[in-house]
Amino acid sequence: MEGSFPLPLPAVLGHESAGVVEQVGESVTHVAPGDHVITFLTVFCGSCSFCLTGRSYLCDNREATQRRSDQPPRILVSGEPAHQFLDLASFSEQMLVHEHAVVKIADEMPLDRASLLGCGVATGLGAVFNTAGVRPGEAVVVVGCGVVGLSAIQGARIAGATTIIAVDLIDEKLGLAKSLGATHLINATSGTTVEQVLEVTDGRGVHHAFEAIGSTQTAELTFSMLRRGGTATVIGLIPSGEKVSVPSDDLFWEKKLQGSVMGSSRFKIDVPRYVEMFLDGRLDLDNMISNRLELADINDGFARVRSGQGARNVVMFDTAD
């Protein structure tokens, strides 16, 4: 919306949604009318080398899932074609998407909470479970307690990490992090974040550090919190073209810096599991929603995000749901 992520215009934005299937094309087999589904932005072709080796989140042929130039566009605005942000365009009452952009979920899953699994929550959980592979007993730090960071904290708790350090600038978010599983809280305004992390971990640093903000400064800060052999995973979206620098000596001690695309999620497999975690009480999504609003009030929701209020604002198209 602010131009930091390039996309063709005009476009309908939004990339995190859940709903009910109304119609399907004749070749669709995965879902049927009436199914409850979650959309996912890592639309995959199913036939490239990444898809065939179980890494559909890295698919390099998503063009195969898009309309060809000789076919009618999926969206028209005032008679002119409009682009779907990330092939979804969630800020609309209805969506027309490829079969490989949705996953069927249990009907008893509330759709407002289900929508969070379409990006933020799945990204945070997947970064812990899939990208980093956090193991029981390990020490973890999460920098940034928005919905992605809070989800990483929950993932670390579910994975069995015994030390889970939450870092943020806002005490309200740190309080929410504690309720979701953080064992230690650090307000970064103190300016001694790394020192406090080392103090908590007896001077060693953490096994896993997660950056959930999206800046070069916090990525480098997160890397500096690692112990020997530790791994820093950047979940936040750092603006295109910027560079992250790390000390060469740390590489000698096998400290690793890696990225994570949507939590390395094989979403048709992982997301139904996350739904089960919510339904059996292991995953808290209720407290991740700070506000529910109508589409007409969406700019108020963005204003809350900019001011750091709460975790997620959810647009409700059917207020009776």
C-alpha positions as CSV (number, residue, x, y, z in Angstrom):
1,M,0.0,0.0,0.0
2,E,2.9,2.4,0.8
3,G,5.0,1.3,-2.2
4,S,7.8,-0.6,-0.4
5,F,6.7,-3.9,-2.1
6,P,6.6,-3.4,-5.9
7,L,3.6,-4.5,-7.8
8,P,1.7,-3.6,-11.0
9,L,-1.2,-1.1,-10.7
10,P,-4.1,-0.9,-10.5
11,A,-4.4,-3.7,-8.0
12,V,-6.7,-5.1,-5.3
13,L,-4.6,-5.7,-2.2
14,G,-4.9,-8.2,0.6
15,H,-3.2,-11.6,1.0
16,E,-4.5,-13.2,4.2
17,S,-8.0,-14.6,4.1
18,A,-10.4,-17.4,4.7
19,G,-13.9,-18.1,3.4
20,V,-16.4,-20.5,1.9
21,V,-16.2,-21.9,-1.7
22,E,-19.1,-20.8,-3.8
23,Q,-18.2,-22.3,-7.2
24,V,-15.3,-24.3,-8.8
25,G,-14.0,-24.8,-12.3
26,E,-14.5,-28.2,-14.0
27,S,-10.9,-29.3,-13.4
28,V,-10.9,-28.5,-9.7
29,T,-10.6,-31.6,-7.5
30,H,-9.2,-30.4,-4.1
31,V,-12.3,-28.4,-3.0
32,A,-16.0,-28.2,-3.7
33,P,-18.8,-25.7,-3.1
34,G,-19.5,-25.3,0.6
35,D,-16.0,-26.2,1.7
36,H,-14.3,-23.8,4.2
37,V,-10.9,-22.8,3.0
38,I,-7.9,-20.7,3.8
39,T,-6.0,-18.9,1.0
40,F,-2.2,-18.9,0.7
41,L,0.1,-16.6,-1.2
42,T,2.6,-19.3,-2.1
43,V,0.6,-20.5,-5.1
44,F,2.4,-23.4,-6.6
45,C,2.4,-25.1,-10.0
46,G,2.9,-28.7,-8.8
47,S,5.3,-29.7,-11.5
48,C,8.6,-27.7,-11.2
49,S,11.7,-29.1,-9.5
50,F,10.9,-27.3,-6.2
51,C,7.3,-28.6,-6.1
52,L,8.4,-32.1,-7.0
53,T,11.0,-32.2,-4.1
54,G,8.5,-31.0,-1.4
55,R,9.4,-27.3,-1.5
56,S,6.3,-25.9,-3.1
57,Y,6.8,-22.6,-1.2
58,L,9.8,-22.0,-3.5
59,C,7.9,-22.7,-6.7
60,D,9.4,-20.9,-9.7
61,N,6.6,-21.4,-12.1
62,R,3.6,-19.8,-10.5
63,E,2.9,-18.2,-13.9
64,A,1.3,-21.6,-14.8
65,T,-1.4,-20.8,-12.3
66,Q,-2.3,-17.4,-13.7
67,R,-4.5,-16.4,-16.5
68,R,-2.9,-16.2,-20.0
69,S,-2.9,-12.9,-21.9
70,D,-5.5,-14.4,-24.3
71,Q,-7.9,-15.2,-21.4
72,P,-10.2,-12.8,-19.7
73,P,-8.7,-11.3,-16.5
74,R,-10.0,-12.4,-13.1
75,I,-10.8,-8.9,-11.9
76,L,-12.2,-5.9,-13.8
77,V,-12.5,-2.5,-12.2
78,S,-14.6,-0.1,-14.2
79,G,-14.2,-2.4,-17.1
80,E,-10.4,-2.4,-17.0
81,P,-8.2,-5.3,-15.8
82,A,-6.9,-5.1,-12.2
83,H,-4.1,-7.1,-10.7
84,Q,-4.5,-9.5,-7.8
85,F,-1.9,-8.9,-5.1
86,L,0.1,-12.1,-4.8
87,D,-2.6,-13.8,-7.0
88,L,-5.2,-13.4,-4.2
89,A,-6.7,-9.9,-3.6
90,S,-8.2,-10.6,-0.2
91,F,-9.7,-7.2,0.4
92,S,-12.8,-8.0,-1.6
93,E,-16.1,-9.8,-0.9
94,Q,-15.3,-12.5,-3.5
95,M,-12.1,-13.9,-4.8
96,L,-11.3,-15.9,-7.9
97,V,-8.1,-17.9,-7.3
98,H,-6.3,-21.0,-8.5
99,E,-7.0,-24.4,-6.8
100,H,-3.4,-24.4,-5.6
101,A,-3.9,-21.2,-3.7
102,V,-6.4,-22.7,-1.2
103,V,-6.5,-25.5,1.4
104,K,-9.7,-27.1,2.8
105,I,-10.1,-26.9,6.6
106,A,-12.5,-28.2,9.2
107,D,-15.9,-26.6,9.2
108,E,-15.8,-26.0,13.0
109,M,-12.8,-23.7,12.6
110,P,-14.0,-20.0,13.0
111,L,-13.2,-18.2,9.7
112,D,-12.0,-15.0,11.4
113,R,-9.3,-16.9,13.3
114,A,-8.7,-19.1,10.3
115,S,-7.7,-16.1,8.2
116,L,-4.7,-15.5,10.4
117,L,-3.3,-18.8,9.2
118,G,-3.1,-17.5,5.6
119,C,0.1,-15.6,6.3
120,G,1.2,-14.3,9.6
121,V,0.6,-17.2,12.0
122,A,1.7,-19.9,9.5
123,T,4.8,-17.9,8.7
124,G,5.8,-17.6,12.4
125,L,5.0,-21.2,13.2
126,G,6.6,-22.6,10.1
127,A,9.8,-20.6,10.6
128,V,10.1,-22.4,14.0
129,F,8.9,-25.9,12.9
130,N,10.2,-26.1,9.3
131,T,12.9,-23.5,8.5
132,A,14.8,-23.6,11.8
133,G,13.7,-26.9,13.3
134,V,13.6,-25.8,16.9
135,R,14.1,-28.7,19.3
136,P,13.0,-29.3,22.9
137,G,15.2,-27.7,25.5
138,E,16.7,-25.1,23.2
139,A,16.9,-21.3,23.8
140,V,15.1,-19.0,21.5
141,V,14.8,-15.2,21.0
142,V,12.2,-13.5,18.9
143,V,12.8,-9.9,17.9
144,G,9.5,-8.2,17.1
145,C,6.1,-9.1,18.7
146,G,3.7,-8.5,15.9
147,V,1.5,-11.4,14.8
148,V,4.5,-13.1,13.0
149,G,6.8,-12.8,16.1
150,L,4.0,-13.8,18.5
151,S,3.3,-16.9,16.3
152,A,7.0,-17.8,16.4
153,I,6.9,-17.5,20.2
154,Q,3.9,-19.9,20.3
155,G,5.7,-22.2,17.9
156,A,8.8,-22.3,20.2
157,R,6.5,-23.1,23.1
158,I,4.8,-25.9,21.2
159,A,8.2,-27.2,20.0
160,G,9.4,-27.5,23.6
161,A,11.9,-24.6,23.8
162,T,12.7,-24.0,27.5
163,T,14.0,-20.4,27.2
164,I,11.9,-18.1,25.0
165,I,12.9,-14.4,25.0
166,A,10.6,-11.8,23.5
167,V,12.0,-8.5,22.4
168,D,9.9,-5.4,21.4
169,L,9.6,-1.7,22.0
170,I,6.0,-1.8,23.3
171,D,5.2,-3.2,26.8
172,E,1.7,-4.1,25.7
173,K,3.0,-6.4,23.0
174,L,5.5,-7.9,25.5
175,G,2.7,-8.6,27.9
176,L,0.9,-10.5,25.1
177,A,4.1,-12.4,24.3
178,K,4.3,-13.5,27.9
179,S,0.7,-14.8,27.8
180,L,1.5,-16.8,24.6
181,G,4.6,-18.5,25.9
182,A,7.6,-16.1,26.3
183,T,9.6,-16.9,29.4
184,H,11.7,-13.6,29.4
185,L,10.8,-10.1,28.2
186,I,13.1,-7.4,27.0
187,N,12.1,-3.9,26.1
188,A,14.6,-2.8,23.4
189,T,14.3,0.9,24.4
190,S,16.8,0.0,27.2
191,G,19.6,-0.2,24.6
192,T,21.2,-3.3,26.2
193,T,19.2,-5.9,24.3
194,V,22.1,-8.2,23.4
195,E,23.6,-8.0,26.8
196,Q,20.3,-9.0,28.4
197,V,20.0,-11.9,26.1
198,L,23.5,-13.1,27.0
199,E,22.6,-12.7,30.7
200,V,19.5,-14.9,30.4
201,T,21.6,-17.5,28.5
202,D,24.6,-17.6,30.9
203,G,26.7,-15.7,28.4
204,R,26.4,-18.2,25.6
205,G,23.6,-16.8,23.5
206,V,20.6,-18.6,22.0
207,H,20.3,-21.6,19.7
208,H,17.8,-19.9,17.5
209,A,17.1,-16.2,16.9
210,F,14.1,-15.0,14.8
211,E,13.8,-11.5,13.3
212,A,10.2,-10.6,12.8
213,I,10.3,-6.9,11.9
214,G,11.9,-6.6,8.5
215,S,15.0,-4.3,8.8
216,T,18.7,-4.8,8.2
217,Q,19.4,-3.3,11.7
218,T,17.3,-5.9,13.5
219,A,18.5,-8.7,11.3
220,E,22.1,-7.9,12.3
221,L,21.1,-7.5,15.9
222,T,19.4,-10.8,15.9
223,F,22.4,-12.5,14.5
224,S,24.6,-11.1,17.3
225,M,22.5,-12.9,19.9
226,L,23.5,-16.4,18.7
227,R,25.7,-18.9,20.5
228,R,28.3,-20.9,18.5
229,G,26.6,-23.1,16.0
230,G,23.4,-21.1,16.3
231,T,21.0,-20.0,13.6
232,A,19.3,-16.7,12.9
233,T,16.2,-16.8,10.8
234,V,14.9,-13.7,9.1
235,I,11.1,-13.8,8.9
236,G,10.4,-10.1,8.4
237,L,10.3,-8.7,4.9
238,I,13.4,-6.5,4.5
239,P,12.9,-3.8,1.8
240,S,14.2,-5.0,-1.6
241,G,17.8,-4.3,-2.4
242,E,19.1,-3.7,1.1
243,K,22.1,-5.7,2.4
244,V,22.7,-7.4,5.8
245,S,26.3,-7.6,7.1
246,V,27.6,-10.1,9.7
247,P,31.1,-10.4,11.3
248,S,33.3,-12.9,9.5
249,D,34.6,-14.3,12.8
250,D,31.0,-15.5,13.6
251,L,30.9,-17.5,10.4
252,F,34.0,-19.4,11.6
253,W,32.0,-20.5,14.6
254,E,29.3,-21.9,12.4
255,K,26.7,-19.2,13.1
256,K,24.2,-19.2,10.3
257,L,21.9,-16.5,8.8
258,Q,19.0,-17.7,6.7
259,G,15.7,-16.5,5.2
260,S,12.3,-18.0,5.5
261,V,9.5,-17.9,2.8
262,M,6.1,-18.2,4.5
263,G,7.7,-20.4,7.2
264,S,8.8,-22.9,4.5
265,S,5.2,-24.0,4.7
266,R,3.8,-26.9,2.6
267,F,0.5,-25.2,3.3
268,K,-1.8,-28.0,2.2
269,I,-0.1,-30.2,4.8
270,D,0.9,-27.8,7.5
271,V,-2.2,-25.5,7.8
272,P,-4.7,-28.3,8.6
273,R,-2.3,-29.3,11.4
274,Y,-2.3,-25.7,12.7
275,V,-6.1,-25.8,12.7
276,E,-5.9,-29.0,14.8
277,M,-3.6,-27.2,17.2
278,F,-6.1,-24.4,17.6
279,L,-9.1,-26.7,18.0
280,D,-7.3,-28.8,20.7
281,G,-6.1,-25.7,22.6
282,R,-2.4,-25.7,21.9
283,L,-2.5,-22.7,19.6
284,D,-4.0,-19.4,20.8
285,L,-5.5,-17.4,18.0
286,D,-8.3,-15.7,20.0
287,N,-5.8,-13.3,21.6
288,M,-4.1,-12.6,18.3
289,I,-7.1,-10.6,17.0
290,S,-7.1,-7.1,18.4
291,N,-10.0,-5.7,16.4
292,R,-12.7,-6.7,13.9
293,L,-13.9,-4.2,11.4
294,E,-15.8,-3.7,8.1
295,L,-14.1,-3.1,4.8
296,A,-15.1,0.6,4.9
297,D,-13.0,1.0,8.0
298,I,-9.9,-0.7,6.7
299,N,-7.8,2.5,6.8
300,D,-8.5,2.8,10.6
301,G,-7.1,-0.7,10.9
302,F,-3.9,0.3,9.0
303,A,-3.6,3.3,11.3
304,R,-3.6,1.0,14.3
305,V,-0.9,-1.2,12.8
306,R,1.3,1.8,12.2
307,S,0.9,3.0,15.8
308,G,1.8,-0.4,17.1
309,Q,-1.6,-1.2,18.6
310,G,-2.4,-4.8,19.1
311,A,-1.6,-7.8,16.8
312,R,-4.1,-8.3,14.0
313,N,-7.1,-6.4,12.6
314,V,-9.5,-8.6,10.8
315,V,-12.0,-7.4,8.1
316,M,-15.3,-9.1,8.5
317,F,-17.4,-9.3,5.3
318,D,-20.2,-11.3,6.9
319,T,-20.8,-9.8,10.4
320,A,-23.1,-12.7,11.2
321,D,-20.1,-15.2,10.9
